[in-house]
Amino acid sequence: MKKISVVHIITKLELGGAQENTLYTVENMDKNIFDVILVSGMGGMLDERARKSGVKTFFIKELRREISPFNDLAAFLKIFFLLRKIKPDIIHTHSSKAGIIARAAGFLSGVKKIVHTYHGFGFNDFQKFYIRWLYIFLERISSLFTDFIIFVSNDNLKTALKYKILKNNNYRVIRSGIKMSRFKKEKNYEYIKKLGIEKKDLRIIVYTVANLKPQKNPDDFIEVANKVIKENFDVYFIYGGGGEKIEHYRNKARELGISNRCFFTGWIEDSSLLHLSGDIFILTSLWEGLPRSLVEAMSSGSVPVCYRTDGVNDLILNKKNGFIVDQKDTAMMSELIKELINNKILFNTLKEGVLNTDLSEFDIDFMVKEQEELYRKIIL
């Protein structure tokens, strides 16, 4: 039986949920049924893993997140001619730039079926009006030659319906998955010992796992940390993630006088180490697709306090297994964290709610199987 050839195309293999899940998918698809190829821009932290994965990988240096007529045209042409040469049965695109360019290239090169996953959107309420509507317009055009669309959250699906991005009913929700076995363990505080923190019975570890990007809104994280720490609670805040501005935030913590209680760790190779050391997980993101770090946190038994952003409502029932806070309301987030610190009964009640939350559809191997089933369905 002839294998089904699938080409996954993503803008850049940086350290993030969409990138890690795409790479995991191409690594773990059934190679007896599928012939898998990966196409990506260059310069991501996961490039080396892709090279060593055993999956045929093509890097296109002109495929970049930033808008550039020259690079975008060059990337389009390279993808177009690559697809003409490979003649895949399916292309599956991820992220906004690759999704727009590669779907057009796939359509014009005669690819049989085109699939796109929205791991969030390239447009959001914090962009300039004309940029936001340019992305919406391009997404509407791209949908005209997309055979099937995958959403990682129900909120993303609602956004697509709101902005008329869907051309038909060929869509479904497939969760952005995690490796559950890495997180469903007893709490282990070895990681925070490396930061010089000793875990005591009444000492609370508040943390997040995120890139230091504007999307993730680290400014609000440090503002919340400052509000809570200044109340003299026995609490530590840990921001697990790196980025170009890490020294800026470390300096800001020093300026606020909280650097002995608020840590910016840099990149963490294994995020489970921090999740299993934490008590309260906070999310200050301004926009998301589905925050995998929240899935990881809940899998490890941490109580979440999160801004109201896409994907959060798919996981948190407010006041049942966590708290949902309006975006930018650092005062409310701080008060809820203080309440969880002061009220052990409330903390344990929400933690029990977290542990009873069914997260089976967020398992990464289930995610891969769901995609494989979809490929077989649309091509046969």
C-alpha distance (Angstrom), angle and dihedral (degrees) to the residues before:
residue distance angle dihedral
M1 . . .
K2 3.80 . .
K3 3.78 114.1 .
I4 3.80 120.4 -117.6
S5 3.79 107.9 -114.7
V6 3.81 114.8 -141.0
V7 3.80 126.6 -177.9
H8 3.81 116.9 -162.6
I9 3.81 114.0 -157.9
I10 3.82 124.5 -168.4
T11 3.80 132.9 168.2
K12 3.80 98.8 -123.9
L13 3.80 136.8 -13.4
E14 3.78 96.2 -127.7
L15 3.78 122.0 149.8
G16 3.79 104.3 -78.1
G17 3.78 144.5 105.9
A18 3.81 98.8 -92.9
Q19 3.80 91.6 47.6
E20 3.80 96.5 45.4
N21 3.79 92.1 47.2
T22 3.80 93.2 47.9
L23 3.79 91.1 50.0
Y24 3.80 92.1 46.2
T25 3.80 89.7 50.0
V26 3.81 95.3 53.7
E27 3.81 90.7 44.3
N28 3.81 94.3 51.0
M29 3.79 106.6 35.1
D30 3.80 113.4 118.9
K31 3.81 103.0 -90.4
N32 3.81 90.6 -163.9
I33 3.80 88.7 66.8
F34 3.81 104.5 25.0
D35 3.79 134.7 51.2
V36 3.81 102.0 -151.9
I37 3.81 130.3 -161.0
L38 3.82 129.0 177.1
V39 3.82 125.3 -150.7
S40 3.80 121.6 -171.9
G41 3.76 145.2 155.1
M42 3.81 117.1 -104.1
G43 3.79 135.1 -103.1
G44 3.80 102.5 48.7
M45 3.79 125.2 138.5
L46 3.81 89.7 -121.2
D47 3.83 95.4 53.6
E48 3.80 93.3 99.7
R49 3.79 92.3 49.6
A50 3.81 88.6 52.6
R51 3.81 91.2 50.9
K52 3.81 90.9 51.8
S53 3.81 95.3 42.2
G54 3.79 96.2 89.0
V55 3.81 89.3 -123.8
K56 3.80 115.3 123.3
T57 3.80 103.9 -107.7
F58 3.80 132.3 -171.3
F59 3.80 120.8 -164.3
I60 3.81 118.9 -156.1
K61 3.80 111.3 -165.0
E62 3.81 93.5 -161.9
L63 3.82 92.2 58.7
R64 3.81 100.8 97.5
R65 3.79 138.0 151.3
E66 3.81 94.7 -122.6
I67 3.81 118.0 86.2
S68 3.82 109.6 -108.6
P69 3.83 121.4 156.2
F70 3.82 92.0 -152.0
N71 3.82 97.1 47.0
D72 3.80 93.5 39.2
L73 3.80 92.2 53.2
A74 3.81 91.4 45.6
A75 3.82 91.1 49.5
F76 3.80 90.8 48.3
L77 3.81 92.3 51.8
K78 3.81 93.7 46.5
I79 3.80 92.1 49.6
F80 3.81 91.3 44.4
F81 3.82 93.9 53.6
L82 3.82 92.2 41.2
L83 3.80 90.7 54.6
R84 3.80 91.2 45.3
K85 3.80 87.8 55.1
I86 3.82 98.0 43.2
K87 3.83 96.6 39.3
P88 3.83 94.6 -159.0
D89 3.78 123.6 -167.3
I90 3.81 92.1 -134.3
I91 3.77 137.8 16.0
H92 3.79 117.1 -160.7
T93 3.80 114.0 -164.1
H94 3.81 129.0 -162.2
S95 3.83 133.1 -168.5
S96 3.80 127.0 22.2
K97 3.80 104.0 -84.2
A98 3.81 96.3 42.6
G99 3.79 89.3 41.1
I100 3.79 93.5 56.9
I101 3.81 99.0 39.0
A102 3.81 98.9 38.4
R103 3.79 96.2 44.8
A104 3.80 89.6 54.6
A105 3.81 90.8 46.4
G106 3.79 90.9 47.5
F107 3.78 93.2 50.2
L108 3.81 93.9 48.7
S109 3.81 93.2 44.2
G110 3.79 92.1 54.7
V111 3.81 101.6 -110.4
K112 3.80 109.1 174.4
K113 3.81 98.9 -133.9
I114 3.80 132.1 14.2
V115 3.81 121.8 -159.0
H116 3.79 126.3 -177.2
T117 3.81 130.5 -170.5
Y118 3.78 120.4 -153.6
H119 3.80 107.0 -147.2
G120 3.80 85.7 176.7
F121 3.80 126.2 -47.7
G122 3.79 134.9 -76.4
F123 3.80 88.8 -131.2
N124 3.80 127.8 66.2
D125 3.80 141.6 161.3
F126 3.81 92.3 -95.3
Q127 3.82 95.8 64.4
K128 3.76 128.2 91.8
F129 3.79 110.6 -86.4
Y130 3.82 96.8 -113.2
I131 3.81 94.3 47.1
R132 3.79 91.3 49.4
W133 3.80 93.6 51.0
L134 3.80 92.0 43.8
Y135 3.81 88.7 59.4
I136 3.82 91.5 45.7
F137 3.81 90.3 50.8
L138 3.82 92.1 49.0
E139 3.81 91.4 47.9
R140 3.81 90.2 51.9
I141 3.81 90.8 51.0
S142 3.82 91.7 46.3
S143 3.80 91.2 51.9
L144 3.82 89.5 62.4
F145 3.80 90.7 71.1
T146 3.81 98.7 34.4
D147 3.80 116.6 105.5
F148 3.79 97.5 -166.6
I149 3.80 135.6 10.6
I150 3.80 127.2 -156.8
F151 3.80 123.5 -158.7
V152 3.80 123.3 -163.8
S153 3.82 93.6 -154.4
N154 3.78 139.5 26.4
D155 3.81 89.3 -123.7
N156 3.81 90.1 60.2
L157 3.80 89.6 50.3
K158 3.82 90.4 51.9
T159 3.82 90.2 50.6
A160 3.81 91.4 51.8
L161 3.80 90.8 50.6
K162 3.80 91.3 47.2
Y163 3.82 93.2 53.7
K164 3.82 94.6 38.7
I165 3.80 94.3 -118.5
L166 3.82 93.8 144.2
K167 3.80 118.9 83.1
N168 3.83 96.3 -170.5
N169 3.79 143.1 -10.1
N170 3.80 95.3 -77.5
Y171 3.79 96.9 118.6
R172 3.78 141.0 95.8
V173 3.79 141.4 173.7
I174 3.81 116.3 -102.8
R175 3.77 112.0 173.9
S176 3.77 124.7 -123.3
G177 3.78 98.0 -113.6
I178 3.78 138.5 -146.8
K179 3.80 132.9 -159.8
M180 3.79 96.9 -98.6
S181 3.80 95.6 -165.7
R182 3.82 90.4 66.2
F183 3.80 92.6 59.5
K184 3.81 107.8 30.7
K185 3.79 94.3 86.3
E186 3.78 138.5 107.4
K187 3.79 115.6 -79.0
N188 3.80 111.2 -86.2
Y189 3.78 120.6 -170.9
E190 3.80 99.3 -166.6
Y191 3.82 93.4 109.9
I192 3.80 96.0 57.9
K193 3.80 90.6 49.5
K194 3.81 86.1 68.4
L195 3.81 87.2 59.9
G196 3.78 90.3 52.5
I197 3.81 94.1 -104.8
E198 3.79 119.4 136.7
K199 3.80 113.5 -156.0
K200 3.81 112.9 -130.1
D201 3.81 129.6 -179.6
L202 3.80 96.3 -100.9
R203 3.81 97.1 30.2
I204 3.80 112.8 108.1
I205 3.80 126.5 -151.8
V206 3.81 113.6 -153.0
Y207 3.78 114.3 -172.2
T208 3.76 150.5 153.8
V209 3.81 135.8 -157.4
A210 3.81 112.6 -142.8
N211 3.78 146.2 119.1
L212 3.80 115.3 -94.0
K213 3.80 92.2 -111.7
P214 3.82 130.0 130.9
Q215 3.82 88.5 -110.8
K216 3.81 90.3 62.4
N217 3.82 91.2 47.2
P218 3.82 102.0 -142.1
D219 3.82 89.0 176.8
D220 3.79 90.0 73.0
F221 3.81 91.2 44.9
I222 3.79 92.1 58.7
E223 3.81 91.6 42.2
V224 3.80 90.4 54.7
A225 3.80 90.7 45.4
N226 3.79 90.8 52.4
K227 3.83 92.9 49.5
V228 3.81 93.2 50.7
I229 3.81 99.6 38.7
K230 3.82 92.0 50.1
E231 3.83 88.1 60.7
N232 3.84 87.5 68.7
F233 3.78 95.8 -117.3
D234 3.80 117.1 157.7
V235 3.78 90.7 -111.1
Y236 3.79 138.7 129.8
F237 3.81 127.5 -158.8
I238 3.81 120.4 -150.8
Y239 3.81 125.7 -172.3
G240 3.80 106.6 -161.9
G241 3.78 107.6 -160.8
G242 3.77 143.7 68.9
G243 3.75 141.3 -129.0
E244 3.77 144.1 142.8
K245 3.81 93.4 -72.5
I246 3.80 98.1 52.1
E247 3.82 93.7 113.4
H248 3.80 89.3 49.7
Y249 3.79 90.6 59.1
R250 3.79 94.1 42.2
N251 3.81 88.6 52.7
K252 3.80 90.7 47.1
A253 3.81 90.2 53.6
R254 3.81 88.7 52.1
E255 3.81 91.6 48.6
L256 3.81 90.1 51.8
G257 3.79 90.6 48.8
I258 3.81 94.4 -120.5
S259 3.82 102.0 103.3
N260 3.82 90.4 112.3
R261 3.81 88.9 59.1
C262 3.82 103.8 29.2
F263 3.81 117.8 61.3
F264 3.80 131.9 -172.1
T265 3.80 102.3 -162.7
G266 3.80 103.5 -175.1
W267 3.79 121.7 -134.2
I268 3.80 115.6 -9.5
E269 3.79 114.0 -153.7
D270 3.81 93.1 -157.1
S271 3.80 111.9 32.5
S272 3.81 91.7 -170.9
L273 3.82 88.8 75.1
L274 3.80 90.8 65.4
H275 3.80 95.6 38.4
L276 3.80 90.4 54.2
S277 3.81 89.9 50.0
G278 3.80 95.7 50.6
D279 3.80 135.8 87.5
I280 3.82 105.1 -173.5
F281 3.81 122.0 31.8
I282 3.80 118.3 -158.2
L283 3.79 129.5 -166.9
T284 3.81 120.3 -163.8
S285 3.82 97.2 171.6
L286 3.80 118.4 145.2
W287 3.80 93.6 -152.8
E288 3.80 136.0 5.9
G289 3.78 143.0 163.2
L290 3.77 97.8 -143.5
P291 3.83 114.7 -28.3
R292 3.80 103.1 -129.3
S293 3.79 89.4 -171.2
L294 3.81 87.6 64.8
V295 3.81 90.7 52.4
E296 3.81 88.9 48.9
A297 3.80 91.6 48.6
M298 3.79 94.1 50.3
S299 3.81 91.3 45.2
S300 3.80 88.3 56.2
G301 3.81 92.9 48.8
S302 3.80 100.3 -106.6
V303 3.81 119.0 147.6
P304 3.84 110.0 -120.0
V305 3.81 128.2 -139.4
C306 3.80 106.6 -178.1
Y307 3.76 142.8 171.7
R308 3.78 114.8 -111.7
T309 3.81 101.1 -98.1
D310 3.81 136.4 135.8
G311 3.78 113.4 -58.2
V312 3.80 96.7 16.3
N313 3.81 93.1 95.2
D314 3.81 88.8 53.5
L315 3.80 89.2 64.3
I316 3.80 111.5 23.6
L317 3.79 125.9 65.2
N318 3.79 99.6 -162.7
K319 3.83 112.6 -110.5
K320 3.83 90.4 -0.1
N321 3.81 103.1 76.3
G322 3.80 101.3 -3.9
F323 3.78 143.6 -26.4
I324 3.81 130.5 -81.4
V325 3.81 116.9 -154.3
D326 3.79 130.6 -169.2
Q327 3.80 112.3 -104.1
K328 3.81 117.0 -88.8
D329 3.82 91.9 12.9
T330 3.79 94.8 126.9
A331 3.81 90.9 159.0
M332 3.82 92.5 60.5
M333 3.81 93.1 43.1
S334 3.81 89.7 51.3
E335 3.82 92.1 48.9
L336 3.80 92.4 50.1
I337 3.80 91.7 49.9
K338 3.81 90.0 49.9
E339 3.80 89.9 49.1
L340 3.81 90.9 52.5
I341 3.81 89.9 49.7
N342 3.82 93.3 49.1
N343 3.80 98.8 39.1
K344 3.79 111.1 58.7
I345 3.81 92.2 176.4
L346 3.82 91.0 56.4
F347 3.81 91.4 46.2
N348 3.81 92.7 50.7
T349 3.82 92.1 45.5
L350 3.80 92.1 53.9
K351 3.80 91.3 43.0
E352 3.80 89.9 54.2
G353 3.80 87.4 51.2
V354 3.80 89.7 52.2
L355 3.80 92.9 49.8
N356 3.82 90.5 49.7
T357 3.82 93.8 51.0
D358 3.81 112.1 113.0
L359 3.81 106.2 -126.9
S360 3.81 97.8 164.5
E361 3.82 94.0 116.9
F362 3.82 88.7 57.6
D363 3.82 93.2 62.9
I364 3.80 109.9 120.7
D365 3.81 95.2 -137.7
F366 3.80 89.3 52.3
M367 3.82 86.9 51.7
V368 3.82 91.6 54.6
K369 3.81 92.2 48.2
E370 3.81 90.9 50.0
Q371 3.80 90.5 53.3
E372 3.80 92.8 47.2
E373 3.80 89.9 51.2
L374 3.80 89.7 50.9
Y375 3.83 92.9 50.6
R376 3.80 91.8 51.9
K377 3.79 91.6 46.8
I378 3.81 97.0 51.8
I379 3.80 97.3 41.2
L380 3.81 101.3 43.0
